[in-house]
Amino acid sequence: MGLLRTVLIILLVYFFLKILAKWFGPKILRYAAKKTEQHFREKFGGFSNQPTSHEEKEGDVIIEKNKGTASTSSKKVGEYIDFEEID
């Protein structure tokens, strides 16, 4: 009787925790993601990818990408070799 009671308690606790995880899991993950995003914004808020409006000094390296160029690579990978099976 004691073993049956123990197994029943374990199953009830398992299903109770499963239901709680289904209800509160997304809320907890959303909260954690928000706090992580806030932490990264505090740490890296001073950095940005936007170019600043300061004048370039002599010796500065500026890399500009051409967006209008077409790819010149050919699709030919190699030559075709036909193998025959020899018995």
PDB file of N, CA, C and O in Angstrom:
ATOM      1  N   MET A   1       0.818  -1.189   0.000  1.00  0.00           N
ATOM      2  CA  MET A   1       0.000   0.000   0.000  1.00  0.00           C
ATOM      3  C   MET A   1       0.867   1.260   0.000  1.00  0.00           C
ATOM      4  O   MET A   1       0.514   2.265  -0.617  1.00  0.00           O
ATOM      5  N   GLY A   2       2.008   1.196   0.700  1.00  0.00           N
ATOM      6  CA  GLY A   2       2.922   2.336   0.782  1.00  0.00           C
ATOM      7  C   GLY A   2       3.560   2.651  -0.567  1.00  0.00           C
ATOM      8  O   GLY A   2       3.741   3.815  -0.922  1.00  0.00           O
ATOM      9  N   LEU A   3       3.900   1.595  -1.317  1.00  0.00           N
ATOM     10  CA  LEU A   3       4.511   1.788  -2.637  1.00  0.00           C
ATOM     11  C   LEU A   3       3.518   2.432  -3.593  1.00  0.00           C
ATOM     12  O   LEU A   3       3.881   3.337  -4.344  1.00  0.00           O
ATOM     13  N   LEU A   4       2.267   1.976  -3.573  1.00  0.00           N
ATOM     14  CA  LEU A   4       1.238   2.541  -4.437  1.00  0.00           C
ATOM     15  C   LEU A   4       1.000   4.010  -4.105  1.00  0.00           C
ATOM     16  O   LEU A   4       0.829   4.833  -5.004  1.00  0.00           O
ATOM     17  N   ARG A   5       0.989   4.335  -2.826  1.00  0.00           N
ATOM     18  CA  ARG A   5       0.783   5.726  -2.402  1.00  0.00           C
ATOM     19  C   ARG A   5       1.947   6.601  -2.856  1.00  0.00           C
ATOM     20  O   ARG A   5       1.731   7.726  -3.307  1.00  0.00           O
ATOM     21  N   THR A   6       3.168   6.107  -2.746  1.00  0.00           N
ATOM     22  CA  THR A   6       4.349   6.864  -3.160  1.00  0.00           C
ATOM     23  C   THR A   6       4.339   7.119  -4.659  1.00  0.00           C
ATOM     24  O   THR A   6       4.626   8.232  -5.099  1.00  0.00           O
ATOM     25  N   VAL A   7       4.010   6.096  -5.452  1.00  0.00           N
ATOM     26  CA  VAL A   7       3.948   6.244  -6.904  1.00  0.00           C
ATOM     27  C   VAL A   7       2.864   7.246  -7.283  1.00  0.00           C
ATOM     28  O   VAL A   7       3.069   8.065  -8.179  1.00  0.00           O
ATOM     29  N   LEU A   8       1.714   7.194  -6.614  1.00  0.00           N
ATOM     30  CA  LEU A   8       0.619   8.122  -6.889  1.00  0.00           C
ATOM     31  C   LEU A   8       1.020   9.558  -6.562  1.00  0.00           C
ATOM     32  O   LEU A   8       0.688  10.470  -7.320  1.00  0.00           O
ATOM     33  N   ILE A   9       1.724   9.780  -5.453  1.00  0.00           N
ATOM     34  CA  ILE A   9       2.185  11.119  -5.092  1.00  0.00           C
ATOM     35  C   ILE A   9       3.183  11.643  -6.118  1.00  0.00           C
ATOM     36  O   ILE A   9       3.125  12.807  -6.515  1.00  0.00           O
ATOM     37  N   ILE A  10       4.090  10.784  -6.538  1.00  0.00           N
ATOM     38  CA  ILE A  10       5.092  11.185  -7.539  1.00  0.00           C
ATOM     39  C   ILE A  10       4.403  11.578  -8.844  1.00  0.00           C
ATOM     40  O   ILE A  10       4.762  12.586  -9.452  1.00  0.00           O
ATOM     41  N   LEU A  11       3.421  10.795  -9.277  1.00  0.00           N
ATOM     42  CA  LEU A  11       2.697  11.124 -10.511  1.00  0.00           C
ATOM     43  C   LEU A  11       1.924  12.431 -10.384  1.00  0.00           C
ATOM     44  O   LEU A  11       1.918  13.237 -11.314  1.00  0.00           O
ATOM     45  N   LEU A  12       1.273  12.649  -9.246  1.00  0.00           N
ATOM     46  CA  LEU A  12       0.538  13.897  -9.047  1.00  0.00           C
ATOM     47  C   LEU A  12       1.459  15.115  -9.061  1.00  0.00           C
ATOM     48  O   LEU A  12       1.133  16.139  -9.661  1.00  0.00           O
ATOM     49  N   VAL A  13       2.607  15.002  -8.400  1.00  0.00           N
ATOM     50  CA  VAL A  13       3.574  16.106  -8.400  1.00  0.00           C
ATOM     51  C   VAL A  13       4.096  16.347  -9.804  1.00  0.00           C
ATOM     52  O   VAL A  13       4.245  17.500 -10.208  1.00  0.00           O
ATOM     53  N   TYR A  14       4.377  15.295 -10.561  1.00  0.00           N
ATOM     54  CA  TYR A  14       4.869  15.423 -11.930  1.00  0.00           C
ATOM     55  C   TYR A  14       3.853  16.157 -12.808  1.00  0.00           C
ATOM     56  O   TYR A  14       4.212  17.099 -13.513  1.00  0.00           O
ATOM     57  N   PHE A  15       2.593  15.734 -12.770  1.00  0.00           N
ATOM     58  CA  PHE A  15       1.583  16.369 -13.606  1.00  0.00           C
ATOM     59  C   PHE A  15       1.298  17.801 -13.156  1.00  0.00           C
ATOM     60  O   PHE A  15       1.019  18.664 -13.988  1.00  0.00           O
ATOM     61  N   PHE A  16       1.365  18.061 -11.859  1.00  0.00           N
ATOM     62  CA  PHE A  16       1.177  19.418 -11.361  1.00  0.00           C
ATOM     63  C   PHE A  16       2.287  20.342 -11.866  1.00  0.00           C
ATOM     64  O   PHE A  16       2.015  21.458 -12.309  1.00  0.00           O
ATOM     65  N   LEU A  17       3.531  19.880 -11.798  1.00  0.00           N
ATOM     66  CA  LEU A  17       4.654  20.679 -12.306  1.00  0.00           C
ATOM     67  C   LEU A  17       4.575  20.863 -13.816  1.00  0.00           C
ATOM     68  O   LEU A  17       4.954  21.913 -14.335  1.00  0.00           O
ATOM     69  N   LYS A  18       4.087  19.854 -14.520  1.00  0.00           N
ATOM     70  CA  LYS A  18       3.939  19.950 -15.970  1.00  0.00           C
ATOM     71  C   LYS A  18       2.906  21.022 -16.333  1.00  0.00           C
ATOM     72  O   LYS A  18       3.118  21.794 -17.268  1.00  0.00           O
ATOM     73  N   ILE A  19       1.800  21.071 -15.603  1.00  0.00           N
ATOM     74  CA  ILE A  19       0.769  22.084 -15.858  1.00  0.00           C
ATOM     75  C   ILE A  19       1.295  23.468 -15.509  1.00  0.00           C
ATOM     76  O   ILE A  19       1.059  24.418 -16.255  1.00  0.00           O
ATOM     77  N   LEU A  20       2.004  23.604 -14.390  1.00  0.00           N
ATOM     78  CA  LEU A  20       2.581  24.902 -14.025  1.00  0.00           C
ATOM     79  C   LEU A  20       3.589  25.384 -15.066  1.00  0.00           C
ATOM     80  O   LEU A  20       3.627  26.571 -15.393  1.00  0.00           O
ATOM     81  N   ALA A  21       4.402  24.469 -15.584  1.00  0.00           N
ATOM     82  CA  ALA A  21       5.383  24.841 -16.606  1.00  0.00           C
ATOM     83  C   ALA A  21       4.683  25.299 -17.881  1.00  0.00           C
ATOM     84  O   ALA A  21       5.158  26.217 -18.549  1.00  0.00           O
ATOM     85  N   LYS A  22       3.566  24.674 -18.223  1.00  0.00           N
ATOM     86  CA  LYS A  22       2.830  25.061 -19.423  1.00  0.00           C
ATOM     87  C   LYS A  22       2.218  26.450 -19.262  1.00  0.00           C
ATOM     88  O   LYS A  22       2.158  27.216 -20.224  1.00  0.00           O
ATOM     89  N   TRP A  23       1.765  26.778 -18.057  1.00  0.00           N
ATOM     90  CA  TRP A  23       1.137  28.080 -17.813  1.00  0.00           C
ATOM     91  C   TRP A  23       2.165  29.196 -17.671  1.00  0.00           C
ATOM     92  O   TRP A  23       2.041  30.251 -18.293  1.00  0.00           O
ATOM     93  N   PHE A  24       3.179  28.953 -16.847  1.00  0.00           N
ATOM     94  CA  PHE A  24       4.111  30.019 -16.500  1.00  0.00           C
ATOM     95  C   PHE A  24       5.435  29.966 -17.274  1.00  0.00           C
ATOM     96  O   PHE A  24       6.226  30.904 -17.174  1.00  0.00           O
ATOM     97  N   GLY A  25       5.695  28.924 -18.025  1.00  0.00           N
ATOM     98  CA  GLY A  25       6.946  28.813 -18.776  1.00  0.00           C
ATOM     99  C   GLY A  25       7.149  29.934 -19.776  1.00  0.00           C
ATOM    100  O   GLY A  25       8.205  30.566 -19.762  1.00  0.00           O
ATOM    101  N   PRO A  26       6.179  30.211 -20.651  1.00  0.00           N
ATOM    102  CA  PRO A  26       6.369  31.306 -21.614  1.00  0.00           C
ATOM    103  C   PRO A  26       6.546  32.674 -20.953  1.00  0.00           C
ATOM    104  O   PRO A  26       7.309  33.506 -21.445  1.00  0.00           O
ATOM    105  N   LYS A  27       5.853  32.907 -19.852  1.00  0.00           N
ATOM    106  CA  LYS A  27       5.985  34.188 -19.157  1.00  0.00           C
ATOM    107  C   LYS A  27       7.379  34.339 -18.557  1.00  0.00           C
ATOM    108  O   LYS A  27       7.971  35.417 -18.610  1.00  0.00           O
ATOM    109  N   ILE A  28       7.897  33.260 -17.992  1.00  0.00           N
ATOM    110  CA  ILE A  28       9.236  33.299 -17.402  1.00  0.00           C
ATOM    111  C   ILE A  28      10.285  33.495 -18.489  1.00  0.00           C
ATOM    112  O   ILE A  28      11.219  34.275 -18.307  1.00  0.00           O
ATOM    113  N   LEU A  29      10.147  32.802 -19.613  1.00  0.00           N
ATOM    114  CA  LEU A  29      11.104  32.959 -20.714  1.00  0.00           C
ATOM    115  C   LEU A  29      11.044  34.357 -21.307  1.00  0.00           C
ATOM    116  O   LEU A  29      12.084  34.929 -21.635  1.00  0.00           O
ATOM    117  N   ARG A  30       9.846  34.922 -21.452  1.00  0.00           N
ATOM    118  CA  ARG A  30       9.699  36.279 -21.972  1.00  0.00           C
ATOM    119  C   ARG A  30      10.376  37.286 -21.038  1.00  0.00           C
ATOM    120  O   ARG A  30      11.051  38.209 -21.495  1.00  0.00           O
ATOM    121  N   TYR A  31      10.191  37.103 -19.724  1.00  0.00           N
ATOM    122  CA  TYR A  31      10.818  37.983 -18.741  1.00  0.00           C
ATOM    123  C   TYR A  31      12.345  37.875 -18.814  1.00  0.00           C
ATOM    124  O   TYR A  31      13.044  38.888 -18.771  1.00  0.00           O
ATOM    125  N   ALA A  32      12.854  36.656 -18.924  1.00  0.00           N
ATOM    126  CA  ALA A  32      14.305  36.457 -19.001  1.00  0.00           C
ATOM    127  C   ALA A  32      14.878  37.079 -20.273  1.00  0.00           C
ATOM    128  O   ALA A  32      15.952  37.679 -20.238  1.00  0.00           O
ATOM    129  N   ALA A  33      14.171  36.943 -21.393  1.00  0.00           N
ATOM    130  CA  ALA A  33      14.641  37.534 -22.648  1.00  0.00           C
ATOM    131  C   ALA A  33      14.653  39.055 -22.558  1.00  0.00           C
ATOM    132  O   ALA A  33      15.572  39.701 -23.060  1.00  0.00           O
ATOM    133  N   LYS A  34      13.639  39.625 -21.923  1.00  0.00           N
ATOM    134  CA  LYS A  34      13.571  41.079 -21.783  1.00  0.00           C
ATOM    135  C   LYS A  34      14.714  41.592 -20.913  1.00  0.00           C
ATOM    136  O   LYS A  34      15.337  42.605 -21.230  1.00  0.00           O
ATOM    137  N   LYS A  35      14.986  40.887 -19.813  1.00  0.00           N
ATOM    138  CA  LYS A  35      16.073  41.304 -18.934  1.00  0.00           C
ATOM    139  C   LYS A  35      17.437  41.167 -19.626  1.00  0.00           C
ATOM    140  O   LYS A  35      18.318  42.005 -19.438  1.00  0.00           O
ATOM    141  N   THR A  36      17.602  40.117 -20.420  1.00  0.00           N
ATOM    142  CA  THR A  36      18.856  39.931 -21.149  1.00  0.00           C
ATOM    143  C   THR A  36      19.035  41.031 -22.183  1.00  0.00           C
ATOM    144  O   THR A  36      20.130  41.574 -22.331  1.00  0.00           O
ATOM    145  N   GLU A  37      17.972  41.362 -22.896  1.00  0.00           N
ATOM    146  CA  GLU A  37      18.043  42.439 -23.883  1.00  0.00           C
ATOM    147  C   GLU A  37      18.378  43.763 -23.198  1.00  0.00           C
ATOM    148  O   GLU A  37      19.187  44.536 -23.712  1.00  0.00           O
ATOM    149  N   GLN A  38      17.775  44.027 -22.066  1.00  0.00           N
ATOM    150  CA  GLN A  38      18.041  45.251 -21.321  1.00  0.00           C
ATOM    151  C   GLN A  38      19.505  45.291 -20.864  1.00  0.00           C
ATOM    152  O   GLN A  38      20.145  46.341 -20.907  1.00  0.00           O
ATOM    153  N   HIS A  39      20.020  44.156 -20.433  1.00  0.00           N
ATOM    154  CA  HIS A  39      21.413  44.075 -19.997  1.00  0.00           C
ATOM    155  C   HIS A  39      22.357  44.384 -21.161  1.00  0.00           C
ATOM    156  O   HIS A  39      23.318  45.135 -20.993  1.00  0.00           O
ATOM    157  N   PHE A  40      22.094  43.813 -22.337  1.00  0.00           N
ATOM    158  CA  PHE A  40      22.948  44.060 -23.496  1.00  0.00           C
ATOM    159  C   PHE A  40      22.841  45.509 -23.967  1.00  0.00           C
ATOM    160  O   PHE A  40      23.834  46.093 -24.402  1.00  0.00           O
ATOM    161  N   ARG A  41      21.655  46.087 -23.883  1.00  0.00           N
ATOM    162  CA  ARG A  41      21.513  47.496 -24.259  1.00  0.00           C
ATOM    163  C   ARG A  41      22.320  48.395 -23.326  1.00  0.00           C
ATOM    164  O   ARG A  41      22.894  49.388 -23.773  1.00  0.00           O
ATOM    165  N   GLU A  42      22.370  48.060 -22.039  1.00  0.00           N
ATOM    166  CA  GLU A  42      23.174  48.839 -21.095  1.00  0.00           C
ATOM    167  C   GLU A  42      24.664  48.700 -21.392  1.00  0.00           C
ATOM    168  O   GLU A  42      25.405  49.683 -21.355  1.00  0.00           O
ATOM    169  N   LYS A  43      25.097  47.478 -21.685  1.00  0.00           N
ATOM    170  CA  LYS A  43      26.522  47.241 -21.911  1.00  0.00           C
ATOM    171  C   LYS A  43      27.004  47.794 -23.249  1.00  0.00           C
ATOM    172  O   LYS A  43      28.083  48.381 -23.329  1.00  0.00           O
ATOM    173  N   PHE A  44      26.198  47.605 -24.308  1.00  0.00           N
ATOM    174  CA  PHE A  44      26.635  47.959 -25.648  1.00  0.00           C
ATOM    175  C   PHE A  44      25.829  49.102 -26.251  1.00  0.00           C
ATOM    176  O   PHE A  44      25.772  49.229 -27.474  1.00  0.00           O
ATOM    177  N   GLY A  45      25.215  49.924 -25.436  1.00  0.00           N
ATOM    178  CA  GLY A  45      24.380  51.013 -25.927  1.00  0.00           C
ATOM    179  C   GLY A  45      25.172  52.092 -26.631  1.00  0.00           C
ATOM    180  O   GLY A  45      24.629  52.767 -27.506  1.00  0.00           O
ATOM    181  N   GLY A  46      26.433  52.282 -26.286  1.00  0.00           N
ATOM    182  CA  GLY A  46      27.246  53.331 -26.894  1.00  0.00           C
ATOM    183  C   GLY A  46      27.712  52.998 -28.297  1.00  0.00           C
ATOM    184  O   GLY A  46      28.125  53.890 -29.038  1.00  0.00           O
ATOM    185  N   PHE A  47      27.656  51.747 -28.669  1.00  0.00           N
ATOM    186  CA  PHE A  47      28.118  51.332 -29.988  1.00  0.00           C
ATOM    187  C   PHE A  47      26.962  51.349 -30.969  1.00  0.00           C
ATOM    188  O   PHE A  47      25.830  51.014 -30.620  1.00  0.00           O
ATOM    189  N   SER A  48      27.257  51.740 -32.191  1.00  0.00           N
ATOM    190  CA  SER A  48      26.228  51.690 -33.230  1.00  0.00           C
ATOM    191  C   SER A  48      26.891  51.419 -34.569  1.00  0.00           C
ATOM    192  O   SER A  48      28.078  51.689 -34.751  1.00  0.00           O
ATOM    193  N   ASN A  49      26.123  50.889 -35.494  1.00  0.00           N
ATOM    194  CA  ASN A  49      26.639  50.588 -36.827  1.00  0.00           C
ATOM    195  C   ASN A  49      26.521  51.776 -37.767  1.00  0.00           C
ATOM    196  O   ASN A  49      27.034  51.729 -38.885  1.00  0.00           O
ATOM    197  N   GLN A  50      25.860  52.831 -37.340  1.00  0.00           N
ATOM    198  CA  GLN A  50      25.684  54.008 -38.174  1.00  0.00           C
ATOM    199  C   GLN A  50      26.993  54.782 -38.242  1.00  0.00           C
ATOM    200  O   GLN A  50      27.652  54.972 -37.220  1.00  0.00           O
ATOM    201  N   PRO A  51      27.374  55.227 -39.430  1.00  0.00           N
ATOM    202  CA  PRO A  51      28.596  56.031 -39.524  1.00  0.00           C
ATOM    203  C   PRO A  51      28.382  57.394 -38.871  1.00  0.00           C
ATOM    204  O   PRO A  51      27.319  58.000 -39.008  1.00  0.00           O
ATOM    205  N   THR A  52      29.386  57.857 -38.173  1.00  0.00           N
ATOM    206  CA  THR A  52      29.285  59.152 -37.518  1.00  0.00           C
ATOM    207  C   THR A  52      29.602  60.249 -38.505  1.00  0.00           C
ATOM    208  O   THR A  52      30.172  59.987 -39.564  1.00  0.00           O
ATOM    209  N   SER A  53      29.246  61.449 -38.179  1.00  0.00           N
ATOM    210  CA  SER A  53      29.403  62.561 -39.116  1.00  0.00           C
ATOM    211  C   SER A  53      30.733  63.292 -38.910  1.00  0.00           C
ATOM    212  O   SER A  53      30.858  64.459 -39.281  1.00  0.00           O
ATOM    213  N   HIS A  54      31.725  62.618 -38.323  1.00  0.00           N
ATOM    214  CA  HIS A  54      33.015  63.278 -38.159  1.00  0.00           C
ATOM    215  C   HIS A  54      33.790  63.192 -39.463  1.00  0.00           C
ATOM    216  O   HIS A  54      33.545  62.306 -40.282  1.00  0.00           O
ATOM    217  N   GLU A  55      34.711  64.097 -39.650  1.00  0.00           N
ATOM    218  CA  GLU A  55      35.497  64.107 -40.880  1.00  0.00           C
ATOM    219  C   GLU A  55      36.585  63.043 -40.805  1.00  0.00           C
ATOM    220  O   GLU A  55      37.123  62.746 -39.739  1.00  0.00           O
ATOM    221  N   GLU A  56      36.892  62.475 -41.978  1.00  0.00           N
ATOM    222  CA  GLU A  56      37.922  61.448 -42.024  1.00  0.00           C
ATOM    223  C   GLU A  56      39.289  62.105 -41.897  1.00  0.00           C
ATOM    224  O   GLU A  56      39.550  63.161 -42.473  1.00  0.00           O
ATOM    225  N   LYS A  57      40.139  61.463 -41.142  1.00  0.00           N
ATOM    226  CA  LYS A  57      41.499  61.943 -40.977  1.00  0.00           C
ATOM    227  C   LYS A  57      42.394  61.220 -41.960  1.00  0.00           C
ATOM    228  O   LYS A  57      42.020  60.179 -42.500  1.00  0.00           O
ATOM    229  N   GLU A  58      43.556  61.759 -42.189  1.00  0.00           N
ATOM    230  CA  GLU A  58      44.497  61.144 -43.104  1.00  0.00           C
ATOM    231  C   GLU A  58      44.955  59.813 -42.519  1.00  0.00           C
ATOM    232  O   GLU A  58      45.343  59.737 -41.353  1.00  0.00           O
ATOM    233  N   GLY A  59      44.908  58.772 -43.335  1.00  0.00           N
ATOM    234  CA  GLY A  59      45.307  57.448 -42.886  1.00  0.00           C
ATOM    235  C   GLY A  59      44.134  56.557 -42.529  1.00  0.00           C
ATOM    236  O   GLY A  59      44.321  55.359 -42.313  1.00  0.00           O
ATOM    237  N   ASP A  60      42.911  57.114 -42.460  1.00  0.00           N
ATOM    238  CA  ASP A  60      41.731  56.300 -42.184  1.00  0.00           C
ATOM    239  C   ASP A  60      41.431  55.409 -43.384  1.00  0.00           C
ATOM    240  O   ASP A  60      41.576  55.828 -44.532  1.00  0.00           O
ATOM    241  N   VAL A  61      41.019  54.196 -43.110  1.00  0.00           N
ATOM    242  CA  VAL A  61      40.677  53.252 -44.160  1.00  0.00           C
ATOM    243  C   VAL A  61      39.163  53.178 -44.264  1.00  0.00           C
ATOM    244  O   VAL A  61      38.479  52.927 -43.272  1.00  0.00           O
ATOM    245  N   ILE A  62      38.638  53.397 -45.468  1.00  0.00           N
ATOM    246  CA  ILE A  62      37.200  53.346 -45.705  1.00  0.00           C
ATOM    247  C   ILE A  62      36.946  52.262 -46.738  1.00  0.00           C
ATOM    248  O   ILE A  62      37.542  52.275 -47.815  1.00  0.00           O
ATOM    249  N   ILE A  63      36.061  51.321 -46.412  1.00  0.00           N
ATOM    250  CA  ILE A  63      35.721  50.241 -47.320  1.00  0.00           C
ATOM    251  C   ILE A  63      34.292  50.447 -47.779  1.00  0.00           C
ATOM    252  O   ILE A  63      33.370  50.470 -46.964  1.00  0.00           O
ATOM    253  N   GLU A  64      34.106  50.595 -49.076  1.00  0.00           N
ATOM    254  CA  GLU A  64      32.775  50.760 -49.640  1.00  0.00           C
ATOM    255  C   GLU A  64      32.487  49.563 -50.528  1.00  0.00           C
ATOM    256  O   GLU A  64      33.322  49.170 -51.343  1.00  0.00           O
ATOM    257  N   LYS A  65      31.312  48.991 -50.371  1.00  0.00           N
ATOM    258  CA  LYS A  65      30.937  47.832 -51.169  1.00  0.00           C
ATOM    259  C   LYS A  65      30.100  48.286 -52.352  1.00  0.00           C
ATOM    260  O   LYS A  65      29.223  49.140 -52.217  1.00  0.00           O
ATOM    261  N   ASN A  66      30.378  47.708 -53.510  1.00  0.00           N
ATOM    262  CA  ASN A  66      29.576  47.990 -54.700  1.00  0.00           C
ATOM    263  C   ASN A  66      28.395  47.054 -54.715  1.00  0.00           C
ATOM    264  O   ASN A  66      28.573  45.837 -54.769  1.00  0.00           O
ATOM    265  N   LYS A  67      27.192  47.591 -54.668  1.00  0.00           N
ATOM    266  CA  LYS A  67      25.999  46.760 -54.625  1.00  0.00           C
ATOM    267  C   LYS A  67      25.515  46.390 -56.019  1.00  0.00           C
ATOM    268  O   LYS A  67      24.712  45.467 -56.160  1.00  0.00           O
ATOM    269  N   GLY A  68      25.975  47.078 -57.044  1.00  0.00           N
ATOM    270  CA  GLY A  68      25.467  46.851 -58.382  1.00  0.00           C
ATOM    271  C   GLY A  68      26.252  45.841 -59.199  1.00  0.00           C
ATOM    272  O   GLY A  68      25.854  45.555 -60.328  1.00  0.00           O
ATOM    273  N   THR A  69      27.336  45.289 -58.695  1.00  0.00           N
ATOM    274  CA  THR A  69      28.136  44.367 -59.484  1.00  0.00           C
ATOM    275  C   THR A  69      27.497  42.989 -59.515  1.00  0.00           C
ATOM    276  O   THR A  69      26.948  42.522 -58.517  1.00  0.00           O
ATOM    277  N   ALA A  70      27.574  42.350 -60.661  1.00  0.00           N
ATOM    278  CA  ALA A  70      27.027  41.003 -60.832  1.00  0.00           C
ATOM    279  C   ALA A  70      28.121  39.980 -60.541  1.00  0.00           C
ATOM    280  O   ALA A  70      29.309  40.266 -60.690  1.00  0.00           O
ATOM    281  N   SER A  71      27.719  38.821 -60.138  1.00  0.00           N
ATOM    282  CA  SER A  71      28.666  37.754 -59.853  1.00  0.00           C
ATOM    283  C   SER A  71      29.240  37.219 -61.156  1.00  0.00           C
ATOM    284  O   SER A  71      28.488  36.920 -62.084  1.00  0.00           O
ATOM    285  N   THR A  72      30.562  37.093 -61.240  1.00  0.00           N
ATOM    286  CA  THR A  72      31.214  36.642 -62.462  1.00  0.00           C
ATOM    287  C   THR A  72      31.646  35.187 -62.379  1.00  0.00           C
ATOM    288  O   THR A  72      32.285  34.690 -63.306  1.00  0.00           O
ATOM    289  N   SER A  73      31.323  34.501 -61.315  1.00  0.00           N
ATOM    290  CA  SER A  73      31.748  33.113 -61.185  1.00  0.00           C
ATOM    291  C   SER A  73      30.915  32.228 -62.108  1.00  0.00           C
ATOM    292  O   SER A  73      29.711  32.431 -62.267  1.00  0.00           O
ATOM    293  N   SER A  74      31.569  31.257 -62.705  1.00  0.00           N
ATOM    294  CA  SER A  74      30.858  30.350 -63.604  1.00  0.00           C
ATOM    295  C   SER A  74      30.352  29.150 -62.819  1.00  0.00           C
ATOM    296  O   SER A  74      30.900  28.791 -61.777  1.00  0.00           O
ATOM    297  N   LYS A  75      29.299  28.541 -63.339  1.00  0.00           N
ATOM    298  CA  LYS A  75      28.703  27.385 -62.666  1.00  0.00           C
ATOM    299  C   LYS A  75      29.411  26.090 -63.045  1.00  0.00           C
ATOM    300  O   LYS A  75      29.107  25.040 -62.479  1.00  0.00           O
ATOM    301  N   LYS A  76      30.349  26.140 -63.990  1.00  0.00           N
ATOM    302  CA  LYS A  76      31.049  24.934 -64.414  1.00  0.00           C
ATOM    303  C   LYS A  76      32.030  24.520 -63.328  1.00  0.00           C
ATOM    304  O   LYS A  76      32.938  25.268 -62.966  1.00  0.00           O
ATOM    305  N   VAL A  77      31.828  23.322 -62.823  1.00  0.00           N
ATOM    306  CA  VAL A  77      32.637  22.853 -61.706  1.00  0.00           C
ATOM    307  C   VAL A  77      33.804  22.004 -62.202  1.00  0.00           C
ATOM    308  O   VAL A  77      34.917  22.138 -61.693  1.00  0.00           O
ATOM    309  N   GLY A  78      33.581  21.163 -63.153  1.00  0.00           N
ATOM    310  CA  GLY A  78      34.627  20.287 -63.666  1.00  0.00           C
ATOM    311  C   GLY A  78      34.153  19.603 -64.935  1.00  0.00           C
ATOM    312  O   GLY A  78      33.079  19.915 -65.449  1.00  0.00           O
ATOM    313  N   GLU A  79      34.939  18.682 -65.435  1.00  0.00           N
ATOM    314  CA  GLU A  79      34.527  17.994 -66.656  1.00  0.00           C
ATOM    315  C   GLU A  79      33.853  16.675 -66.303  1.00  0.00           C
ATOM    316  O   GLU A  79      34.111  16.095 -65.248  1.00  0.00           O
ATOM    317  N   TYR A  80      32.988  16.210 -67.198  1.00  0.00           N
ATOM    318  CA  TYR A  80      32.220  14.994 -66.996  1.00  0.00           C
ATOM    319  C   TYR A  80      33.039  13.800 -67.459  1.00  0.00           C
ATOM    320  O   TYR A  80      33.595  13.814 -68.558  1.00  0.00           O
ATOM    321  N   ILE A  81      33.117  12.768 -66.627  1.00  0.00           N
ATOM    322  CA  ILE A  81      33.845  11.544 -66.974  1.00  0.00           C
ATOM    323  C   ILE A  81      32.851  10.399 -66.926  1.00  0.00           C
ATOM    324  O   ILE A  81      32.176  10.189 -65.919  1.00  0.00           O
ATOM    325  N   ASP A  82      32.767   9.657 -68.030  1.00  0.00           N
ATOM    326  CA  ASP A  82      31.837   8.542 -68.115  1.00  0.00           C
ATOM    327  C   ASP A  82      32.602   7.258 -67.797  1.00  0.00           C
ATOM    328  O   ASP A  82      33.548   6.901 -68.500  1.00  0.00           O
ATOM    329  N   PHE A  83      32.189   6.571 -66.738  1.00  0.00           N
ATOM    330  CA  PHE A  83      32.827   5.334 -66.328  1.00  0.00           C
ATOM    331  C   PHE A  83      32.009   4.154 -66.831  1.00  0.00           C
ATOM    332  O   PHE A  83      30.778   4.188 -66.836  1.00  0.00           O
ATOM    333  N   GLU A  84      32.726   3.092 -67.261  1.00  0.00           N
ATOM    334  CA  GLU A  84      32.058   1.864 -67.668  1.00  0.00           C
ATOM    335  C   GLU A  84      32.453   0.778 -66.691  1.00  0.00           C
ATOM    336  O   GLU A  84      33.602   0.686 -66.258  1.00  0.00           O
ATOM    337  N   GLU A  85      31.459  -0.050 -66.354  1.00  0.00           N
ATOM    338  CA  GLU A  85      31.723  -1.122 -65.413  1.00  0.00           C
ATOM    339  C   GLU A  85      32.334  -2.312 -66.163  1.00  0.00           C
ATOM    340  O   GLU A  85      31.826  -2.734 -67.202  1.00  0.00           O
ATOM    341  N   ILE A  86      33.417  -2.835 -65.625  1.00  0.00           N
ATOM    342  CA  ILE A  86      34.108  -3.957 -66.244  1.00  0.00           C
ATOM    343  C   ILE A  86      33.879  -5.192 -65.377  1.00  0.00           C
ATOM    344  O   ILE A  86      34.114  -5.167 -64.169  1.00  0.00           O
ATOM    345  N   ASP A  87      33.413  -6.285 -66.017  1.00  0.00           N
ATOM    346  CA  ASP A  87      33.170  -7.537 -65.292  1.00  0.00           C
ATOM    347  C   ASP A  87      34.412  -8.385 -65.227  1.00  0.00           C
ATOM    348  O   ASP A  87      34.388  -9.474 -64.654  1.00  0.00           O
TER     349      ASP A  87
END
